[in-house]
Structure formats: structure tokens, C-alpha cells
Amino acid sequence: MAPRILMVRHGQTQWSLSGRHTGRTDIPLTEEGRRTARLLGQRFAAAPWDGLPGVEVRTSPLLRAAETAELAGFGPRAKEWDALTEWDYGDYEGLTPAQLQELRPGFFIWRDGVPGGEPLAAVAARADEVVAWARGGAHDVLVFAHGHFLRVLGARWLGLPPSFAAALRLDPASLSILGWAYGEPALERWNDTGHMG
């Protein structure tokens, strides 16, 4: 079977709870974020995952992703990789969508970008690097990263423009799988939060 990417968005933070754009600001998980990361770990430890033996694990170096990997039981196996870091929102770091609408009525991040931050094309280039790494291996991989970056990764896995990520919602501590159908890239699972009971 061709290798797949298992993706985990980090658990809840105070900023994700309030809807603030959290790019490079390094903040920890909330208690709820820690709880759901542990629940995800319990899910991975049980059948059919059985702890994902042999899977290569990478994490964003930012605390909220690395902490999610640790609490899910993959800390010792996870290698930090800068390519998995969240979009740098530049001047819009820490702002909510409502604040951005006041600042720029009609603003749409996937179309308008972020002044002083990272161009969407650069985020897509990092996602392409992750896709190439995963497809070049012999086994599934597991990555712990961030909402907007993982949405772009999903779009690029499918060969679609990065702006397609606007249609791919991701909740904190969710599990998604980029896989295959009939030999073509496919979304095998998306935004699965079934472990959160």
C-alpha cells in the first residue's frame, strides 16, 4: 500500500478557543487541549492502530504541537521539523476574524494574504516538501501540526491550489488521513474527533 500521511492538529489553546490567529506565537495547550491529546493517544494505542509501530513521526517545533505529540504518546519518537510550523500571520498575528473584518472589510485570508507575514505560496511550498517526504517513504507517517498549515497540506496532497484549503475545516486535536483511492490522492479521513467523548 502506498504511504499515507496521518495528520493531527494540535489540541486547544487559549487563542484557538477565542479564534485568534496563532502563527508563530508559542503558547501551551489549555487543560481541555491536554485532555483531548491524551484521548487521542488512547485511541492510537488501541486497535486498529496498536500504537502505530514503524510509523515515522514528525512535529512542528511549536509548543502546542510538540505538547500534543507528547501527550498522545509519541514524544520520544517525534522529530521536530520546521516545515510543519504554522503560517506566519505577520501583522495579523493574534487578531480574530472579527477584528480583521473591522480592519479590512471583506478580508479573506486565503485570497488576501497577510502583510508582513508569509505568502500563501511559501506555506504551500512547505506543504509540498512534506508531501514529497511522505510519498518518498515506504511507510505511513504521522505529523503533529497546525490548522491552517494542515489544511494547505490537504489541498496540496490532492494536487489542488493552496486556496482550496479554505474548504477544509479542522478542529483542535482532530485526526485526518491523506490517503489514496483508485491510485489517486484522496482524503481518506478528515477532521475526525471521535476520540473526544
C-alpha positions in Angstrom: 0.0 0.0 0.0 1.3 3.5 -0.9 2.3 5.6 2.2 -0.3 7.9 3.7 0.0 11.0 6.0 -1.8 10.7 9.3 -2.3 14.3 10.5 -3.1 15.7 13.9 -4.0 19.3 14.6 -2.7 20.3 18.0 -5.1 20.5 20.9 -7.0 23.6 22.1 -5.1 26.7 23.2 -6.5 29.9 24.7 -6.0 31.6 21.3 -7.7 28.8 19.3 -10.6 28.9 21.8 -11.0 32.7 21.2 -10.4 32.4 17.4 -7.2 34.5 17.4 -4.8 33.8 14.5 -1.9 31.9 16.1 1.1 31.6 13.8 4.5 31.8 15.5 3.3 32.8 18.9 4.4 29.9 21.1 1.6 29.2 23.6 0.7 26.0 25.5 -2.4 23.9 25.4 -5.3 24.5 27.7 -6.4 21.8 30.1 -9.0 20.8 27.6 -6.3 20.6 24.9 -4.2 18.3 27.1 -7.2 16.1 27.8 -8.1 15.6 24.2 -4.5 15.0 23.3 -4.4 12.2 25.9 -7.7 10.8 24.5 -6.2 10.8 21.0 -3.2 8.8 22.4 -5.6 6.3 23.9 -7.2 5.9 20.5 -3.9 5.4 18.8 -2.8 2.8 21.4 -5.9 0.6 20.8 -6.8 -1.5 17.7 -6.6 -1.0 14.8 -3.7 1.5 15.3 -1.9 -0.5 18.0 0.5 2.3 18.7 1.4 2.8 15.1 4.6 0.7 15.2 7.1 1.6 12.5 5.5 4.9 11.6 7.8 7.9 11.4 6.6 10.8 13.5 7.3 14.5 12.9 6.1 17.5 14.8 6.1 21.3 14.4 8.7 22.7 16.9 6.0 25.0 18.4 5.0 24.0 21.9 1.3 23.4 21.2 2.1 20.8 18.5 5.0 19.2 20.4 3.0 19.0 23.6 0.1 17.3 21.7 2.6 14.7 20.3 4.0 14.1 23.8 0.6 13.7 25.5 -0.6 11.4 22.7 2.4 9.1 23.5 4.7 10.0 20.5 7.1 12.4 22.2 10.1 10.1 22.2 9.5 9.2 18.5 8.7 12.7 17.2 11.3 14.7 15.4 10.8 18.4 15.1 10.6 19.8 11.6 10.3 23.5 10.8 8.4 22.7 7.6 5.4 21.9 9.8 5.3 25.3 11.5 2.1 27.3 11.3 1.6 30.1 8.7 3.4 33.3 9.8 0.5 35.8 10.0 2.8 38.8 10.2 0.8 42.0 11.1 -2.3 39.9 11.7 -0.9 37.7 14.4 -3.2 37.5 17.4 -6.2 39.1 15.7 -9.6 37.4 15.4 -11.6 37.2 12.2 -14.0 39.9 13.6 -11.1 42.3 14.2 -9.8 41.6 10.7 -13.2 42.4 9.2 -13.2 45.7 11.1 -9.6 46.4 9.8 -10.3 45.3 6.3 -14.0 44.7 5.4 -14.4 41.7 3.2 -11.0 40.3 4.2 -10.4 36.7 3.3 -7.1 35.3 4.3 -7.0 32.6 1.6 -7.3 35.3 -1.1 -5.8 38.4 0.6 -2.8 37.1 2.4 -1.1 38.6 5.4 1.0 41.8 5.3 4.4 41.4 7.0 3.9 37.6 7.1 4.4 34.6 4.9 2.9 34.4 1.4 0.5 31.6 0.9 2.7 30.3 -1.9 5.5 29.8 0.7 3.2 27.9 3.0 2.3 25.7 0.0 5.9 25.1 -0.8 6.5 23.8 2.7 3.4 21.6 2.4 4.8 20.3 -0.9 8.0 19.4 0.9 6.0 17.3 3.4 4.1 15.6 0.6 7.3 14.7 -1.2 8.8 13.3 2.0 5.8 11.2 2.8 5.4 9.8 -0.7 9.1 9.1 -0.9 9.0 6.6 2.0 7.8 3.1 2.4 5.5 3.5 5.4 2.8 5.8 6.7 3.9 8.9 8.5 2.3 10.8 11.4 2.6 14.6 11.7 1.5 17.0 14.5 1.0 20.5 13.3 -1.4 23.4 12.9 -4.9 24.2 11.5 -4.1 26.4 8.5 -0.9 24.6 7.6 -2.5 21.2 7.7 -5.4 22.5 5.6 -2.9 23.6 2.9 -1.2 20.2 3.2 -4.5 18.5 2.5 -5.1 20.7 -0.6 -1.5 20.1 -1.9 -1.8 16.3 -1.3 -4.8 16.4 -3.7 -2.8 18.5 -6.2 -5.1 21.5 -5.7 -4.2 25.2 -5.3 -3.5 26.1 -1.7 -6.6 28.4 -1.6 -8.7 25.2 -1.7 -7.7 24.9 2.0 -10.5 27.4 2.7 -13.0 24.5 2.2 -11.2 22.1 4.6 -12.1 22.8 8.2 -10.0 21.3 11.0 -10.9 21.2 14.7 -8.3 21.1 17.5 -7.0 17.6 18.3 -8.6 16.2 15.2 -7.2 13.2 13.2 -7.1 13.3 9.4 -5.6 10.9 6.9 -4.3 11.8 3.5 -4.5 8.5 1.5 -5.4 7.0 -1.8 -8.5 5.9 -3.8 -8.1 4.1 -7.1 -4.5 5.0 -7.2 -5.1 8.7 -6.9 -4.6 11.0 -3.8 -7.7 11.2 -1.7 -8.9 12.4 1.7 -9.3 9.1 3.5 -10.4 10.7 6.8 -11.0 14.3 7.6 -11.5 16.2 10.9 -12.2 13.1 12.9 -12.8 13.9 16.5 -14.4 10.6 17.5 -11.9 10.1 20.4 -13.1 13.2 22.2 -16.1 11.6 24.0 
